[in-house]
């Protein structure tokens, strides 16, 4: 099969009828489906075992416990073989021509390692597809705050042009498997020390440093019921948005952001914009110290894994294939 759809589920029974139906309706048919359940306790396992699955070439695997988004998708990658991989979230519904359009694009662009379609917001409670952008890729500022490109904006003409982006969201990315293999560290495509959240930013950074390109294909559309949406554009808005997220999300997002700063950011970027990065991190630390001190417990894990992250950084920088001018142009 040319494409493997790797669907990692966790307590997502309510989404599966919609997600699986959308997979079944894909006009492009040269794909297999691998579903890995990550220790669900909401009836997802029973639903998968007793349901008529949407494609003939489908396999199921069940973990006894939740090993995390990163380890779950690495497990799925090891269990599948294909030229391209769609890493699918359970809370996504694809338009019927989603795969067809992205595969056609990748077949004609060997320099592109990752593609995202235009992800729009899915109002799951009312089962309504909306015109509100969820993600058209990943954007990183000079202070290295990462956001979903276009998130929260209306789907206007500016989001209808195919373009190169820094990286792609982990909600429904399609990757060239050979590119993933080339940036895997100790066999891990996604860094399993992240467990969950921002592993897509880390992978996007590593692919960029290795000389690969990422692209937005807006004609390939999908809809996402995102639970941890990031649309804040100012420091005050960032602080406000954190209050609407769970302690789990804030803990892992903060820790993993520090991992990215330490692992992926080249010395040249620190030299050019280190003052912006450090000022933003100082303000964040003060906020956490006053309003969200529980998140600061993640610093213990960060320092504990410091030597391991140093080894990963050395590997990443040794295999870096782009100069500073190429990487600097992506930070707005």
C-alpha beads as a LAMMPS data file, in Angstrom:
LAMMPS data file: protein, C-alpha beads

332 atoms
331 bonds

1 atom types
1 bond types

-500.0 500.0 xlo xhi
-500.0 500.0 ylo yhi
-500.0 500.0 zlo zhi

Masses

1 110.0

Atoms # bond

1 1 1 0.000 0.000 0.000
2 1 1 1.225 3.489 -0.828
3 1 1 -0.293 5.176 2.233
4 1 1 -0.708 3.984 5.770
5 1 1 -3.327 5.730 7.860
6 1 1 -2.127 5.394 11.445
7 1 1 -4.938 6.179 13.874
8 1 1 -3.980 6.253 17.556
9 1 1 -7.062 6.317 19.792
10 1 1 -7.486 7.162 23.453
11 1 1 -10.907 7.497 25.071
12 1 1 -12.332 8.665 21.764
13 1 1 -15.325 6.386 21.295
14 1 1 -17.636 9.343 20.615
15 1 1 -15.529 10.413 17.616
16 1 1 -14.917 7.057 15.969
17 1 1 -18.171 6.642 13.987
18 1 1 -17.474 9.946 12.233
19 1 1 -13.719 9.476 11.830
20 1 1 -13.980 5.936 10.472
21 1 1 -16.849 6.826 8.132
22 1 1 -14.729 9.611 6.622
23 1 1 -11.863 7.156 6.082
24 1 1 -14.224 4.715 4.352
25 1 1 -15.326 7.437 1.907
26 1 1 -11.829 8.353 0.674
27 1 1 -11.679 8.477 -3.121
28 1 1 -8.020 7.415 -3.036
29 1 1 -7.992 3.699 -2.232
30 1 1 -4.334 2.598 -2.169
31 1 1 -4.087 2.778 1.623
32 1 1 -4.109 0.576 4.690
33 1 1 -5.514 1.438 8.109
34 1 1 -3.712 0.672 11.350
35 1 1 -5.594 1.475 14.548
36 1 1 -3.723 1.462 17.844
37 1 1 -5.728 1.979 21.003
38 1 1 -3.668 3.568 23.752
39 1 1 -5.260 2.066 26.854
40 1 1 -8.772 3.526 26.537
41 1 1 -11.278 3.081 29.360
42 1 1 -14.408 4.605 27.783
43 1 1 -15.565 1.663 25.682
44 1 1 -13.333 2.447 22.679
45 1 1 -11.760 -1.022 22.776
46 1 1 -15.125 -2.789 22.761
47 1 1 -16.394 -0.499 20.002
48 1 1 -13.411 -1.285 17.762
49 1 1 -13.598 -5.023 18.398
50 1 1 -17.320 -5.188 17.621
51 1 1 -17.596 -2.692 14.744
52 1 1 -17.503 -3.300 11.034
53 1 1 -14.256 -1.537 10.144
54 1 1 -14.270 0.780 7.125
55 1 1 -11.652 -0.873 4.904
56 1 1 -10.637 -4.439 4.184
57 1 1 -6.930 -3.797 4.771
58 1 1 -7.226 -2.856 8.442
59 1 1 -5.391 -4.029 11.564
60 1 1 -6.064 -3.401 15.230
61 1 1 -3.676 -3.367 18.157
62 1 1 -4.380 -2.607 21.800
63 1 1 -2.063 -1.244 24.488
64 1 1 -2.879 -2.013 28.092
65 1 1 -1.911 1.508 29.158
66 1 1 -1.538 4.923 27.588
67 1 1 2.081 5.205 26.431
68 1 1 1.530 8.724 25.052
69 1 1 1.006 10.278 21.643
70 1 1 4.685 10.106 20.682
71 1 1 5.322 6.480 21.650
72 1 1 1.936 5.428 20.254
73 1 1 2.659 6.824 16.809
74 1 1 6.211 5.452 16.859
75 1 1 4.700 2.042 17.595
76 1 1 2.293 2.457 14.679
77 1 1 5.168 3.447 12.372
78 1 1 7.064 0.273 13.277
79 1 1 3.993 -1.853 12.545
80 1 1 3.351 -0.418 9.068
81 1 1 5.106 -0.089 5.736
82 1 1 4.239 2.545 3.138
83 1 1 5.713 5.393 1.144
84 1 1 3.526 7.965 2.873
85 1 1 2.000 8.048 6.353
86 1 1 -1.114 9.889 7.498
87 1 1 -0.930 10.239 11.283
88 1 1 -4.553 10.796 12.160
89 1 1 -6.174 12.117 15.319
90 1 1 -9.428 10.502 16.388
91 1 1 -11.209 13.882 16.485
92 1 1 -10.691 14.532 12.759
93 1 1 -13.080 14.023 9.857
94 1 1 -11.538 14.054 6.374
95 1 1 -13.223 15.271 3.232
96 1 1 -13.521 12.413 0.667
97 1 1 -10.737 13.744 -1.604
98 1 1 -8.280 14.561 1.210
99 1 1 -5.856 11.712 0.542
100 1 1 -6.219 11.899 -3.227
101 1 1 -5.105 15.534 -3.379
102 1 1 -2.216 15.196 -0.967
103 1 1 -0.825 12.020 -2.535
104 1 1 -0.949 13.637 -5.990
105 1 1 0.997 16.613 -4.644
106 1 1 3.626 14.487 -2.865
107 1 1 4.128 12.322 -5.957
108 1 1 5.204 15.428 -7.843
109 1 1 7.365 17.003 -5.132
110 1 1 10.195 14.793 -3.909
111 1 1 11.657 17.707 -1.942
112 1 1 8.605 17.907 0.338
113 1 1 8.595 15.749 3.484
114 1 1 5.369 16.853 5.161
115 1 1 1.997 18.125 3.975
116 1 1 -0.985 19.516 5.809
117 1 1 -4.406 20.104 4.396
118 1 1 -6.525 23.023 5.524
119 1 1 -7.876 22.048 8.945
120 1 1 -11.121 23.745 9.924
121 1 1 -12.992 23.697 13.204
122 1 1 -15.514 20.906 13.701
123 1 1 -18.304 21.846 16.118
124 1 1 -18.674 18.335 17.434
125 1 1 -21.515 19.039 19.872
126 1 1 -23.719 20.179 16.994
127 1 1 -21.938 18.051 14.363
128 1 1 -21.353 21.140 12.234
129 1 1 -18.468 21.856 9.890
130 1 1 -17.473 25.504 10.247
131 1 1 -15.481 28.093 8.289
132 1 1 -13.176 28.780 11.241
133 1 1 -9.526 27.867 10.682
134 1 1 -8.070 25.289 13.059
135 1 1 -4.610 25.029 11.469
136 1 1 -2.845 25.597 8.173
137 1 1 0.554 24.698 9.559
138 1 1 2.921 25.689 12.367
139 1 1 4.255 29.214 12.791
140 1 1 7.139 30.145 15.098
141 1 1 7.926 33.666 16.302
142 1 1 11.417 35.006 16.962
143 1 1 10.891 34.366 20.676
144 1 1 10.073 30.775 19.664
145 1 1 6.466 30.749 20.729
146 1 1 4.781 28.300 18.350
147 1 1 1.172 28.617 17.195
148 1 1 -1.185 26.981 14.733
149 1 1 -1.049 29.160 11.620
150 1 1 -4.388 30.868 10.990
151 1 1 -6.081 29.405 14.061
152 1 1 -9.263 31.242 15.011
153 1 1 -9.518 33.171 11.730
154 1 1 -12.257 32.854 9.143
155 1 1 -11.561 30.800 6.033
156 1 1 -11.016 33.682 3.627
157 1 1 -9.109 33.908 0.352
158 1 1 -5.711 34.310 2.032
159 1 1 -5.962 30.730 3.317
160 1 1 -6.736 29.283 -0.117
161 1 1 -3.223 29.513 -1.586
162 1 1 -0.844 26.573 -1.563
163 1 1 2.379 27.586 0.164
164 1 1 5.431 26.403 2.030
165 1 1 5.103 26.473 5.826
166 1 1 7.573 25.924 8.656
167 1 1 5.922 22.675 9.717
168 1 1 2.620 20.844 9.987
169 1 1 0.190 20.222 12.818
170 1 1 0.150 16.758 14.387
171 1 1 -3.635 16.478 13.970
172 1 1 -3.659 15.112 10.407
173 1 1 -0.191 15.380 8.830
174 1 1 0.954 13.328 5.854
175 1 1 4.668 12.522 5.920
176 1 1 7.111 10.964 3.502
177 1 1 8.339 7.943 5.444
178 1 1 11.909 8.137 4.137
179 1 1 12.212 11.675 5.560
180 1 1 10.900 10.542 8.945
181 1 1 13.413 7.703 9.048
182 1 1 16.270 10.092 8.308
183 1 1 15.527 12.309 11.342
184 1 1 14.657 9.527 13.804
185 1 1 16.914 9.507 16.869
186 1 1 17.558 6.082 18.383
187 1 1 14.644 4.772 16.330
188 1 1 12.215 7.422 17.586
189 1 1 10.543 9.648 14.982
190 1 1 8.547 11.445 17.668
191 1 1 10.560 12.100 20.813
192 1 1 9.021 9.792 23.414
193 1 1 10.329 11.951 26.256
194 1 1 7.654 14.441 25.206
195 1 1 4.847 11.908 25.932
196 1 1 2.268 14.294 24.436
197 1 1 1.966 17.865 23.131
198 1 1 4.376 19.851 20.921
199 1 1 6.004 16.731 19.521
200 1 1 4.840 17.988 16.106
201 1 1 6.778 21.249 16.618
202 1 1 9.896 19.292 17.572
203 1 1 9.595 17.024 14.517
204 1 1 8.960 20.010 12.230
205 1 1 12.100 21.720 13.547
206 1 1 14.218 18.600 13.021
207 1 1 12.913 18.139 9.470
208 1 1 13.682 21.801 8.694
209 1 1 17.221 21.549 10.030
210 1 1 17.737 18.397 7.960
211 1 1 16.810 20.295 4.792
212 1 1 13.269 19.023 4.239
213 1 1 10.279 21.152 3.296
214 1 1 6.697 21.293 4.562
215 1 1 3.696 22.415 2.580
216 1 1 0.093 23.547 2.931
217 1 1 -2.411 22.091 0.441
218 1 1 -5.585 24.092 1.190
219 1 1 -7.749 22.210 -1.294
220 1 1 -7.382 19.104 0.907
221 1 1 -9.797 19.854 3.739
222 1 1 -10.429 18.228 7.099
223 1 1 -12.308 19.203 10.253
224 1 1 -10.956 19.051 13.797
225 1 1 -12.573 19.231 17.219
226 1 1 -9.482 20.571 18.973
227 1 1 -9.534 20.476 22.768
228 1 1 -6.347 22.530 23.322
229 1 1 -6.637 25.243 20.697
230 1 1 -3.861 27.883 20.638
231 1 1 -5.037 31.133 19.010
232 1 1 -3.592 33.697 21.438
233 1 1 -1.586 36.432 19.719
234 1 1 -0.448 38.565 22.684
235 1 1 1.195 37.773 26.020
236 1 1 -1.993 38.607 27.927
237 1 1 -4.032 36.424 25.587
238 1 1 -1.551 33.571 26.082
239 1 1 -1.960 33.842 29.854
240 1 1 -5.742 33.859 29.518
241 1 1 -5.735 30.836 27.223
242 1 1 -3.674 28.816 29.712
243 1 1 -6.481 29.155 32.263
244 1 1 -8.786 27.292 29.875
245 1 1 -6.413 24.349 29.533
246 1 1 -5.999 21.415 31.884
247 1 1 -3.064 21.121 34.277
248 1 1 -1.949 18.086 32.245
249 1 1 -1.775 20.092 29.004
250 1 1 0.017 23.035 30.639
251 1 1 2.541 20.764 32.369
252 1 1 3.566 18.886 29.230
253 1 1 3.381 21.903 26.926
254 1 1 5.785 23.860 29.152
255 1 1 8.236 20.989 29.652
256 1 1 8.253 20.064 25.983
257 1 1 8.732 23.666 24.901
258 1 1 11.900 23.760 27.036
259 1 1 13.047 20.527 25.402
260 1 1 12.594 22.152 21.973
261 1 1 14.581 25.245 22.978
262 1 1 17.432 23.107 24.245
263 1 1 17.442 20.393 21.560
264 1 1 16.541 22.118 18.325
265 1 1 17.531 25.784 18.379
266 1 1 20.930 26.293 16.685
267 1 1 23.603 28.466 18.254
268 1 1 23.178 31.005 15.446
269 1 1 19.521 31.521 16.365
270 1 1 20.396 31.909 20.047
271 1 1 23.035 34.462 19.044
272 1 1 20.583 36.421 16.868
273 1 1 17.375 36.224 18.898
274 1 1 18.386 34.764 22.248
275 1 1 17.385 37.956 24.046
276 1 1 13.821 37.596 22.701
277 1 1 13.650 33.934 23.697
278 1 1 15.001 34.575 27.195
279 1 1 12.746 37.574 27.820
280 1 1 9.661 35.609 26.788
281 1 1 10.683 32.661 28.965
282 1 1 11.378 34.955 31.925
283 1 1 7.897 36.484 31.681
284 1 1 6.374 33.030 31.415
285 1 1 8.307 31.801 34.450
286 1 1 7.096 34.730 36.572
287 1 1 3.508 34.062 35.501
288 1 1 3.828 30.374 36.389
289 1 1 5.442 31.206 39.724
290 1 1 2.458 33.368 40.684
291 1 1 -0.538 31.718 39.004
292 1 1 0.426 28.195 37.972
293 1 1 3.136 26.917 40.258
294 1 1 2.175 23.285 39.710
295 1 1 3.421 23.525 36.125
296 1 1 6.908 24.364 37.400
297 1 1 7.218 20.793 38.701
298 1 1 8.037 19.959 35.097
299 1 1 11.425 21.622 35.614
300 1 1 12.449 18.622 37.682
301 1 1 11.857 16.306 34.722
302 1 1 13.574 18.762 32.370
303 1 1 16.781 18.844 34.419
304 1 1 16.661 15.100 35.030
305 1 1 16.660 14.493 31.286
306 1 1 19.192 17.222 30.527
307 1 1 22.059 14.792 29.657
308 1 1 19.757 12.792 27.373
309 1 1 18.584 15.940 25.613
310 1 1 22.191 17.058 25.205
311 1 1 22.986 13.820 23.357
312 1 1 19.963 14.358 21.110
313 1 1 21.007 17.932 20.420
314 1 1 24.469 16.806 19.375
315 1 1 22.914 14.337 16.907
316 1 1 20.542 16.963 15.482
317 1 1 23.260 19.560 14.986
318 1 1 25.643 17.011 13.497
319 1 1 23.041 16.121 10.882
320 1 1 21.918 19.714 10.187
321 1 1 22.001 20.485 6.464
322 1 1 20.769 24.086 6.236
323 1 1 22.484 27.363 7.014
324 1 1 21.278 30.070 9.348
325 1 1 19.804 32.256 6.590
326 1 1 17.525 29.426 5.520
327 1 1 16.274 28.709 9.015
328 1 1 16.042 32.361 10.160
329 1 1 13.522 33.313 7.474
330 1 1 10.843 31.221 9.205
331 1 1 10.797 33.187 12.437
332 1 1 8.464 36.159 12.212

Bonds

1 1 1 2
2 1 2 3
3 1 3 4
4 1 4 5
5 1 5 6
6 1 6 7
7 1 7 8
8 1 8 9
9 1 9 10
10 1 10 11
11 1 11 12
12 1 12 13
13 1 13 14
14 1 14 15
15 1 15 16
16 1 16 17
17 1 17 18
18 1 18 19
19 1 19 20
20 1 20 21
21 1 21 22
22 1 22 23
23 1 23 24
24 1 24 25
25 1 25 26
26 1 26 27
27 1 27 28
28 1 28 29
29 1 29 30
30 1 30 31
31 1 31 32
32 1 32 33
33 1 33 34
34 1 34 35
35 1 35 36
36 1 36 37
37 1 37 38
38 1 38 39
39 1 39 40
40 1 40 41
41 1 41 42
42 1 42 43
43 1 43 44
44 1 44 45
45 1 45 46
46 1 46 47
47 1 47 48
48 1 48 49
49 1 49 50
50 1 50 51
51 1 51 52
52 1 52 53
53 1 53 54
54 1 54 55
55 1 55 56
56 1 56 57
57 1 57 58
58 1 58 59
59 1 59 60
60 1 60 61
61 1 61 62
62 1 62 63
63 1 63 64
64 1 64 65
65 1 65 66
66 1 66 67
67 1 67 68
68 1 68 69
69 1 69 70
70 1 70 71
71 1 71 72
72 1 72 73
73 1 73 74
74 1 74 75
75 1 75 76
76 1 76 77
77 1 77 78
78 1 78 79
79 1 79 80
80 1 80 81
81 1 81 82
82 1 82 83
83 1 83 84
84 1 84 85
85 1 85 86
86 1 86 87
87 1 87 88
88 1 88 89
89 1 89 90
90 1 90 91
91 1 91 92
92 1 92 93
93 1 93 94
94 1 94 95
95 1 95 96
96 1 96 97
97 1 97 98
98 1 98 99
99 1 99 100
100 1 100 101
101 1 101 102
102 1 102 103
103 1 103 104
104 1 104 105
105 1 105 106
106 1 106 107
107 1 107 108
108 1 108 109
109 1 109 110
110 1 110 111
111 1 111 112
112 1 112 113
113 1 113 114
114 1 114 115
115 1 115 116
116 1 116 117
117 1 117 118
118 1 118 119
119 1 119 120
120 1 120 121
121 1 121 122
122 1 122 123
123 1 123 124
124 1 124 125
125 1 125 126
126 1 126 127
127 1 127 128
128 1 128 129
129 1 129 130
130 1 130 131
131 1 131 132
132 1 132 133
133 1 133 134
134 1 134 135
135 1 135 136
136 1 136 137
137 1 137 138
138 1 138 139
139 1 139 140
140 1 140 141
141 1 141 142
142 1 142 143
143 1 143 144
144 1 144 145
145 1 145 146
146 1 146 147
147 1 147 148
148 1 148 149
149 1 149 150
150 1 150 151
151 1 151 152
152 1 152 153
153 1 153 154
154 1 154 155
155 1 155 156
156 1 156 157
157 1 157 158
158 1 158 159
159 1 159 160
160 1 160 161
161 1 161 162
162 1 162 163
163 1 163 164
164 1 164 165
165 1 165 166
166 1 166 167
167 1 167 168
168 1 168 169
169 1 169 170
170 1 170 171
171 1 171 172
172 1 172 173
173 1 173 174
174 1 174 175
175 1 175 176
176 1 176 177
177 1 177 178
178 1 178 179
179 1 179 180
180 1 180 181
181 1 181 182
182 1 182 183
183 1 183 184
184 1 184 185
185 1 185 186
186 1 186 187
187 1 187 188
188 1 188 189
189 1 189 190
190 1 190 191
191 1 191 192
192 1 192 193
193 1 193 194
194 1 194 195
195 1 195 196
196 1 196 197
197 1 197 198
198 1 198 199
199 1 199 200
200 1 200 201
201 1 201 202
202 1 202 203
203 1 203 204
204 1 204 205
205 1 205 206
206 1 206 207
207 1 207 208
208 1 208 209
209 1 209 210
210 1 210 211
211 1 211 212
212 1 212 213
213 1 213 214
214 1 214 215
215 1 215 216
216 1 216 217
217 1 217 218
218 1 218 219
219 1 219 220
220 1 220 221
221 1 221 222
222 1 222 223
223 1 223 224
224 1 224 225
225 1 225 226
226 1 226 227
227 1 227 228
228 1 228 229
229 1 229 230
230 1 230 231
231 1 231 232
232 1 232 233
233 1 233 234
234 1 234 235
235 1 235 236
236 1 236 237
237 1 237 238
238 1 238 239
239 1 239 240
240 1 240 241
241 1 241 242
242 1 242 243
243 1 243 244
244 1 244 245
245 1 245 246
246 1 246 247
247 1 247 248
248 1 248 249
249 1 249 250
250 1 250 251
251 1 251 252
252 1 252 253
253 1 253 254
254 1 254 255
255 1 255 256
256 1 256 257
257 1 257 258
258 1 258 259
259 1 259 260
260 1 260 261
261 1 261 262
262 1 262 263
263 1 263 264
264 1 264 265
265 1 265 266
266 1 266 267
267 1 267 268
268 1 268 269
269 1 269 270
270 1 270 271
271 1 271 272
272 1 272 273
273 1 273 274
274 1 274 275
275 1 275 276
276 1 276 277
277 1 277 278
278 1 278 279
279 1 279 280
280 1 280 281
281 1 281 282
282 1 282 283
283 1 283 284
284 1 284 285
285 1 285 286
286 1 286 287
287 1 287 288
288 1 288 289
289 1 289 290
290 1 290 291
291 1 291 292
292 1 292 293
293 1 293 294
294 1 294 295
295 1 295 296
296 1 296 297
297 1 297 298
298 1 298 299
299 1 299 300
300 1 300 301
301 1 301 302
302 1 302 303
303 1 303 304
304 1 304 305
305 1 305 306
306 1 306 307
307 1 307 308
308 1 308 309
309 1 309 310
310 1 310 311
311 1 311 312
312 1 312 313
313 1 313 314
314 1 314 315
315 1 315 316
316 1 316 317
317 1 317 318
318 1 318 319
319 1 319 320
320 1 320 321
321 1 321 322
322 1 322 323
323 1 323 324
324 1 324 325
325 1 325 326
326 1 326 327
327 1 327 328
328 1 328 329
329 1 329 330
330 1 330 331
331 1 331 332
